[in-house]
Amino acid sequence: VQPTRDMSRFTKWPKNVRLQRQRRILYQRLKLPPAINQFTRAVDKNTATEVFKLLNKYKPETKEQKEERLKQAAEAKNSGGAAPQTKKPVFVKCGINHIATLVEQKKATLVCIAHDVDPIELVLWLPALCRKMDVPYCIVKGKARLGTVVHKKTATALAFTGVRKEDEGAMSKLVDNVRSNFNDRGDELGRKWGGGVMGAKSQEKTRQKEKAIAREAAKRMQA
């Protein structure tokens, strides 16, 4: 009886999985310009936890909740009373065009961008725009996690336009942290190229070549 072997190497994976893996390898092999390489540097785990804790507090209402709210308002109006006057709710904003407008108008207080947007060109310009308009931004992992906040599969970016009084302290701490890690390091991030990491076989061949050259040089020195 043959022992059980790990056959995952020989498995025919679905096309989307193959593409994801090939893209990841290409990002390692090819030289990445700084504009793309900055998306490999997401916030650390602790900051990400704080960001998502705050994002989840300001989830927009679902379709059902909106329907219920409008229904209650209509019923109140039909029964002769005035529609209930409520304060404008504070939610996170989604949609790349909407966020771009908020940043240009300096209404956004914090922008969270996903690190794995495909195609990357959708958000490539957003960090530069945030730095130019002096709006704090951070890069977080990943688009699916941002999507769950706004009841969608994925979201390229989310933006805060304000928070309630009880969260102002947490927000200002977060903004200071994000500014020091992203906005204030714009020049450094704009110079750092990425990629250029070869596979294990290529690295081994390069090491063998270097050893052979070193041996040749040592023989010449002895001769």
Disulfide bonds with the S-S distance in Angstrom:
none
